[in-house]
Amino acid sequence: MIIGWILLAVAIILEVAATISLRMASVGGSRWWYAGVAAAYLVSFSLLSLTLRTGIPLGVAYGIWAATGVALTALAGRALFKEKLTRKMLLGIGLILIGVLLIELGSSYA
């Protein structure tokens, strides 16, 4: 059971890393960044697939993967690239966290 959550956590981290790498590649970085983007997304999706094999329901796994990825990417954009993070955006991140919690608490898996 715990292995599924570990796989999901690593999948989320890799998805965020891929998105950050995409930002690096798009602002004049080396073309090699795109290789990192592709590799990280590929491994992230593979780990998400393995997560589902452990028995974590699709709605729970994908909901947490997508929502957490969005929130972490927004925070990483602020920290790494000094991108704007408004109060409304912070409220949105808070609502994402509440939504993920409700999905988890509402599933029969937990």
PyMOL commands that set and color helices and strands:
alter all, ss='L'
color gray80, all
select helices_A, chain A and resi 2-26+32-53+58-81+87-106
alter helices_A, ss='H'
color red, helices_A
deselect
rebuild
show_as cartoon
